[in-house]
Structures are given as C-alpha cells and as structure tokens.
Amino acid sequence: MAVPASEVPYPWIRKELIFQNNIQRGQKSKRTRLVQEMATLHGFSTGIDGDFGAGTAEVVGQFQVANGIARTGVVDEQTFDALIQPLLRALTPIDGFQGSYNELVVAYARQHLAEHPREVGGQNCGPWVRLYMHGHEGTDWAWCAGFVCFLLRQAADTSTARMPFERTFSCDVLAERAKNAGLFRAERDLDDRDDPAHAGIPTGSIFLVRKTASDWTHTGLVTECRAETFATIEGNTNDDGHREGYEVCARTRGYPKRDFVVYG
C-alpha cells in the first residue's frame, strides 16, 4: 500500500500531495496545474497552464472513468488521490530490507523507475522534478544529480545509514564532495580494467560522465558492473543517453570517460 500523503517526510512535495479542497472548472491555481500535470503523466494530456477550463474538465472526466470513479469532471479527494498515486508509491518506505545501504539505494531507484518519472509542462518541470530538486524546476534546474541525491537521502531516511555526502544539484560539486570524502574513483585508477566488476565498483555506486578533468556533465546510479559495460538507472536522460533528457531511464554505458563515486 502506498504511503499516505500526510506521512510523506519531504515537506516541499508533501504540501502538493495533501488534498485541500475540490478543484474544478473556473479555478486558476497551482493546484489546477498539478492536476493538469498528473493527468498528462497518466496519459490524459491537456494544456498545463493552471487554468481549469473545458479541456481540463474533459480529461479529468476521462481519468475518472478509467479509474472506476464517477465521472464529474471535478477533482474531489478520491480523484486527487488516484492522480498522485505514482508519486506516493515511489515515496513508500521499503520496510524490512535486508541488504546493504548501496543495495537499498538501488531498490529505491527501481521503485521510482517503475513509476516512469518524467518532465511535464516544460524543460525540467513537473512534480517529479520538484520532488528531486527540493521544490525547484525550470530551464536552469537540470536534475540528474538531484535524482541521485534524493535516492541517497530516501535510503538513509529509512535505514540506519547516513548520506555519504551533503546533497547537491551539481555534478561538479558532487565530484568535489566525493573527492573530499575519499570516495572518488577516477577511470584511470580502476584496479582491473579487464573486469571492472571486481575493481571495487559495487552496486549502487555513482557514475559521472567526464568532459574534462574538472568538469562532469551527467550522473546516475550503477546497478550492475560487467566486463565492458555497466547498467544504470539515471534521471534527466532518455533512451539516447542525453544529459538534458526528460525522464528516468535504465541504460547501459561503457567505461570510457566515466568516473565513479564508491560509498557504503
């Protein structure tokens, strides 16, 4: 069962997920925008402008029918709760986990991946971005590092572990903090290039795409190391691996021009 919105421990997103009043035609508000975002994420696309007009009422009605709710076109508490379920499922604590902190981070990454987080309503916009970026969104808020750091925090919040370094939204700052903590592993320092799976890069490590010796452009989690490639779960990417993508994806990457953060 998904965690109730009132028990979400992250106040910047909890305030969005708690039902307040019915949302209906004629309303212009951030709550209307959230309804439009979530309906679109569910596949019932409409304009995302914060203005509850005829189009929004129609897709709300379609969503209600698809979810066994009486069609009214009004977002009551039942409809609102159904709209936000993907976020609540992603935020549900994993109880009784028996693995390491690293493995718990990956378990949460898979839990988020299953809900297909993606942008909606503009570049680096939407409720998933706001979740990972502590309420921020917009063109200037690339969210790959925010995604990684949120997963580290979610795992720490539901275990006895502590985050290995302070949260950041910057790949460069992430690399610097990892270096300061003695957690940074440069590509050139891998112990066994023929079998990196045995080179001290465990599940849950963080990869960094290196542009120069002091500039990293993208990051994500390592879910499995192989001889020549590694599997990932990463945010703000897409199937082509772009650093300014629009969703959370599982991908396969090679080792060249990749550095790593090894913690746990």
Kinemage of the C-alpha trace (Angstrom):
@kinemage 1
@onewidth
@group {chain A} dominant
@subgroup {mainchain}
@vectorlist {calphas} color= white
{ca met a 1} P 0.000 0.000 0.000
{ca ala a 2} L 1.303 3.448 -0.901
{ca val a 3} L 2.310 5.814 1.883
{ca pro a 4} L -0.453 8.351 2.752
{ca ala a 5} L 0.312 11.853 1.544
{ca ser a 6} L 0.233 13.151 5.128
{ca glu a 7} L 3.121 10.813 6.026
{ca val a 8} L 5.454 11.848 3.201
{ca pro a 9} L 8.546 13.129 5.079
{ca tyr a 10} L 9.583 15.715 2.492
{ca pro a 11} L 7.667 18.944 3.139
{ca trp a 12} L 8.305 20.569 -0.244
{ca ile a 13} L 6.395 17.796 -2.025
{ca arg a 14} L 4.051 16.811 0.825
{ca lys a 15} L 2.329 20.192 0.625
{ca glu a 16} L 1.464 19.452 -3.002
{ca leu a 17} L 0.174 15.944 -2.305
{ca ile a 18} L -2.234 16.658 0.559
{ca phe a 19} L -5.809 17.189 -0.626
{ca gln a 20} L -7.258 20.545 0.408
{ca asn a 21} L -10.482 21.274 -1.459
{ca asn a 22} L -12.262 20.217 -4.634
{ca ile a 23} L -10.567 21.555 -7.757
{ca gln a 24} L -12.973 22.380 -10.546
{ca arg a 25} L -13.799 24.393 -13.617
{ca gly a 26} L -13.053 28.099 -13.330
{ca gln a 27} L -10.170 27.759 -10.883
{ca lys a 28} L -6.781 29.232 -11.728
{ca ser a 29} L -4.117 27.992 -9.323
{ca lys a 30} L -1.032 25.882 -8.724
{ca arg a 31} L -3.382 23.087 -7.647
{ca thr a 32} L -5.029 23.173 -11.057
{ca arg a 33} L -1.586 22.987 -12.651
{ca leu a 34} L -0.750 19.917 -10.572
{ca val a 35} L -3.977 18.257 -11.727
{ca gln a 36} L -3.082 19.025 -15.337
{ca glu a 37} L 0.455 17.704 -14.845
{ca met a 38} L -0.652 14.483 -13.208
{ca ala a 39} L -3.457 13.837 -15.703
{ca thr a 40} L -0.956 14.284 -18.537
{ca leu a 41} L 1.512 11.937 -16.836
{ca his a 42} L -1.280 9.354 -16.648
{ca gly a 43} L -1.794 9.650 -20.408
{ca phe a 44} L -4.744 12.062 -20.342
{ca ser a 45} L -2.976 15.022 -21.884
{ca thr a 46} L -4.178 18.579 -21.573
{ca gly a 47} L -2.718 22.053 -21.553
{ca ile a 48} L -0.659 22.846 -18.457
{ca asp a 49} L -1.424 26.469 -17.664
{ca gly a 50} L -3.075 26.409 -14.233
{ca asp a 51} L -6.454 27.356 -15.734
{ca phe a 52} L -9.224 24.749 -15.173
{ca gly a 53} L -11.216 25.062 -18.364
{ca ala a 54} L -13.275 22.745 -20.541
{ca gly a 55} L -10.241 20.744 -21.685
{ca thr a 56} L -9.105 20.028 -18.146
{ca ala a 57} L -12.649 19.060 -17.103
{ca glu a 58} L -12.820 16.633 -20.041
{ca val a 59} L -9.547 14.839 -19.254
{ca val a 60} L -10.432 14.690 -15.562
{ca gly a 61} L -13.685 13.007 -16.559
{ca gln a 62} L -11.805 10.560 -18.787
{ca phe a 63} L -9.387 9.777 -15.980
{ca gln a 64} L -12.257 9.196 -13.566
{ca val a 65} L -13.957 6.711 -15.898
{ca ala a 66} L -10.675 4.860 -16.479
{ca asn a 67} L -10.191 4.534 -12.719
{ca gly a 68} L -13.711 3.495 -11.743
{ca ile a 69} L -14.639 6.880 -10.297
{ca ala a 70} L -17.963 8.581 -11.007
{ca arg a 71} L -17.466 10.991 -13.906
{ca thr a 72} L -17.992 14.549 -12.678
{ca gly a 73} L -15.043 16.470 -14.137
{ca val a 74} L -14.423 17.750 -10.613
{ca val a 75} L -11.271 16.713 -8.753
{ca asp a 76} L -12.608 15.529 -5.418
{ca glu a 77} L -10.461 13.746 -2.815
{ca gln a 78} L -10.888 10.309 -4.416
{ca thr a 79} L -9.845 11.621 -7.827
{ca phe a 80} L -6.938 13.601 -6.427
{ca asp a 81} L -5.661 10.575 -4.523
{ca ala a 82} L -5.807 8.462 -7.676
{ca leu a 83} L -3.904 11.116 -9.647
{ca ile a 84} L -0.995 11.268 -7.191
{ca gln a 85} L -0.601 7.515 -6.610
{ca pro a 86} L 2.590 7.177 -8.741
{ca leu a 87} L 4.400 9.696 -6.549
{ca leu a 88} L 3.107 8.102 -3.353
{ca arg a 89} L 4.191 4.636 -4.499
{ca ala a 90} L 7.700 5.922 -5.277
{ca leu a 91} L 7.870 7.520 -1.818
{ca thr a 92} L 6.635 4.464 0.082
{ca pro a 93} L 9.276 3.170 2.542
{ca ile a 94} L 10.791 -0.238 1.792
{ca asp a 95} L 10.316 -1.977 5.124
{ca gly a 96} L 12.440 -4.847 6.379
{ca phe a 97} L 15.139 -4.540 3.725
{ca gln a 98} L 17.993 -6.950 4.463
{ca gly a 99} L 20.691 -5.716 2.082
{ca ser a 100} L 23.353 -3.019 2.294
{ca tyr a 101} L 22.768 0.724 2.091
{ca asn a 102} L 24.022 0.656 -1.511
{ca glu a 103} L 21.514 -2.059 -2.387
{ca leu a 104} L 18.724 -0.125 -0.681
{ca val a 105} L 19.554 2.948 -2.785
{ca val a 106} L 19.200 0.797 -5.923
{ca ala a 107} L 15.952 -0.720 -4.613
{ca tyr a 108} L 14.518 2.779 -4.273
{ca ala a 109} L 15.819 3.670 -7.735
{ca arg a 110} L 13.923 0.685 -9.163
{ca gln a 111} L 10.820 1.722 -7.205
{ca his a 112} L 10.967 5.168 -8.815
{ca leu a 113} L 11.792 3.765 -12.266
{ca ala a 114} L 8.635 1.614 -12.131
{ca glu a 115} L 6.556 4.813 -11.971
{ca his a 116} L 8.288 6.291 -15.064
{ca pro a 117} L 9.177 9.719 -13.659
{ca arg a 118} L 9.444 12.343 -16.372
{ca glu a 119} L 9.206 16.038 -17.039
{ca val a 120} L 5.891 17.598 -17.943
{ca gly a 121} L 4.885 21.167 -18.741
{ca gly a 122} L 8.304 22.350 -19.895
{ca gln a 123} L 12.034 21.646 -19.673
{ca asn a 124} L 12.996 20.430 -16.196
{ca cys a 125} L 9.420 20.939 -14.992
{ca gly a 126} L 6.738 18.925 -13.276
{ca pro a 127} L 6.097 17.229 -9.919
{ca trp a 128} L 8.843 14.627 -10.333
{ca val a 129} L 11.441 17.330 -10.953
{ca arg a 130} L 10.177 19.303 -7.957
{ca leu a 131} L 10.473 16.150 -5.835
{ca tyr a 132} L 14.101 15.564 -6.789
{ca met a 133} L 15.087 19.247 -6.790
{ca his a 134} L 13.668 20.275 -3.391
{ca gly a 135} L 10.803 22.214 -4.997
{ca his a 136} L 12.813 23.828 -7.801
{ca glu a 137} L 12.069 23.481 -11.501
{ca gly a 138} L 12.728 25.199 -14.820
{ca thr a 139} L 15.351 25.517 -17.515
{ca asp a 140} L 18.218 26.165 -15.098
{ca trp a 141} L 17.460 23.128 -12.915
{ca ala a 142} L 18.982 20.079 -14.631
{ca trp a 143} L 18.042 17.279 -12.276
{ca cys a 144} L 20.332 14.245 -12.741
{ca ala a 145} L 22.350 14.971 -9.575
{ca gly a 146} L 19.164 15.869 -7.705
{ca phe a 147} L 17.729 12.456 -8.597
{ca val a 148} L 20.809 10.619 -7.298
{ca cys a 149} L 20.981 12.645 -4.092
{ca phe a 150} L 17.286 12.203 -3.395
{ca leu a 151} L 17.666 8.413 -3.605
{ca leu a 152} L 20.648 8.535 -1.238
{ca arg a 153} L 18.517 10.529 1.192
{ca gln a 154} L 15.448 8.305 0.847
{ca ala a 155} L 17.571 5.239 1.631
{ca ala a 156} L 19.247 6.984 4.575
{ca asp a 157} L 15.873 8.114 5.934
{ca thr a 158} L 14.621 4.507 6.055
{ca ser a 159} L 17.767 2.841 7.414
{ca thr a 160} L 20.494 3.431 9.972
{ca ala a 161} L 22.900 4.708 7.314
{ca arg a 162} L 23.896 8.310 6.695
{ca met a 163} L 24.249 10.017 3.349
{ca pro a 164} L 27.884 9.773 2.193
{ca phe a 165} L 27.997 13.495 1.398
{ca glu a 166} L 25.710 16.527 1.516
{ca arg a 167} L 23.032 16.857 -1.149
{ca thr a 168} L 23.863 18.823 -4.276
{ca phe a 169} L 22.225 19.547 -7.618
{ca ser a 170} L 25.582 19.893 -9.421
{ca cys a 171} L 27.654 17.091 -10.976
{ca asp a 172} L 30.845 19.089 -10.416
{ca val a 173} L 30.039 19.684 -6.755
{ca leu a 174} L 29.096 16.018 -6.356
{ca ala a 175} L 32.529 15.023 -7.704
{ca glu a 176} L 34.290 17.510 -5.422
{ca arg a 177} L 32.434 16.341 -2.319
{ca ala a 178} L 33.194 12.729 -3.193
{ca lys a 179} L 36.889 13.596 -3.520
{ca asn a 180} L 36.861 15.370 -0.171
{ca ala a 181} L 35.271 12.306 1.420
{ca gly a 182} L 37.768 9.909 -0.196
{ca leu a 183} L 35.029 8.261 -2.269
{ca phe a 184} L 36.069 9.331 -5.775
{ca arg a 185} L 37.414 6.700 -8.176
{ca ala a 186} L 38.804 8.071 -11.442
{ca glu a 187} L 38.552 5.901 -14.547
{ca arg a 188} L 42.354 5.705 -14.749
{ca asp a 189} L 42.514 4.281 -11.214
{ca leu a 190} L 40.340 1.210 -11.743
{ca asp a 191} L 42.243 -1.785 -10.426
{ca asp a 192} L 41.403 -4.245 -13.183
{ca arg a 193} L 40.245 -2.812 -16.499
{ca asp a 194} L 39.587 -6.340 -17.817
{ca asp a 195} L 36.972 -6.933 -15.146
{ca pro a 196} L 35.728 -3.722 -13.521
{ca ala a 197} L 33.075 -5.729 -11.677
{ca his a 198} L 35.921 -6.780 -9.389
{ca ala a 199} L 37.563 -3.358 -9.298
{ca gly a 200} L 35.679 -2.103 -6.268
{ca ile a 201} L 32.641 -0.585 -8.013
{ca pro a 202} L 29.732 -2.130 -6.114
{ca thr a 203} L 26.058 -1.942 -6.916
{ca gly a 204} L 24.728 1.479 -6.006
{ca ser a 205} L 27.913 3.353 -6.846
{ca ile a 206} L 27.519 6.634 -8.714
{ca phe a 207} L 28.906 7.236 -12.175
{ca leu a 208} L 29.937 10.646 -13.507
{ca val a 209} L 30.269 11.465 -17.199
{ca arg a 210} L 33.575 13.299 -17.512
{ca lys a 211} L 34.021 16.136 -20.014
{ca thr a 212} L 37.375 17.362 -18.715
{ca ala a 213} L 39.482 16.686 -15.638
{ca ser a 214} L 37.388 19.213 -13.705
{ca asp a 215} L 34.026 19.129 -15.487
{ca trp a 216} L 31.368 16.411 -15.244
{ca thr a 217} L 28.144 16.721 -17.216
{ca his a 218} L 25.859 13.896 -16.082
{ca thr a 219} L 25.427 11.377 -13.273
{ca gly a 220} L 23.398 8.363 -12.237
{ca leu a 221} L 23.475 5.095 -10.296
{ca val a 222} L 25.352 1.931 -11.225
{ca thr a 223} L 23.083 -1.111 -10.894
{ca glu a 224} L 25.440 -3.759 -12.300
{ca cys a 225} L 29.069 -3.837 -13.462
{ca arg a 226} L 30.149 -6.053 -16.333
{ca ala a 227} L 33.487 -6.532 -18.081
{ca glu a 228} L 32.996 -3.819 -20.703
{ca thr a 229} L 29.762 -2.098 -19.733
{ca phe a 230} L 27.698 -1.216 -16.679
{ca ala a 231} L 23.944 -0.913 -16.167
{ca thr a 232} L 22.418 2.263 -14.744
{ca ile a 233} L 19.328 3.986 -13.501
{ca glu a 234} L 19.600 7.719 -14.145
{ca gly a 235} L 17.438 10.825 -14.249
{ca asn a 236} L 17.155 13.706 -16.709
{ca thr a 237} L 18.135 11.442 -19.574
{ca asn a 238} L 16.407 9.459 -22.323
{ca asp a 239} L 16.953 6.371 -24.468
{ca asp a 240} L 19.705 8.186 -26.386
{ca gly a 241} L 21.561 8.985 -23.163
{ca his a 242} L 21.307 12.757 -23.472
{ca arg a 243} L 22.312 14.682 -20.338
{ca glu a 244} L 19.337 17.022 -20.838
{ca gly a 245} L 16.687 14.389 -21.393
{ca tyr a 246} L 13.277 14.282 -19.815
{ca glu a 247} L 12.840 11.068 -17.807
{ca val a 248} L 14.282 8.412 -15.522
{ca cys a 249} L 15.716 5.532 -17.581
{ca ala a 250} L 17.579 2.262 -17.166
{ca arg a 251} L 20.535 2.308 -19.559
{ca thr a 252} L 23.784 0.544 -20.440
{ca arg a 253} L 27.004 2.554 -20.615
{ca gly a 254} L 30.666 1.924 -21.322
{ca tyr a 255} L 33.580 2.840 -19.043
{ca pro a 256} L 35.497 5.370 -21.182
{ca lys a 257} L 35.191 8.932 -19.874
{ca arg a 258} L 33.393 7.760 -16.751
{ca asp a 259} L 34.481 8.318 -13.159
{ca phe a 260} L 32.834 6.800 -10.103
{ca val a 261} L 31.800 7.564 -6.551
{ca val a 262} L 32.081 4.491 -4.323
{ca tyr a 263} L 30.435 4.670 -0.903
{ca gly a 264} L 28.984 2.327 1.693
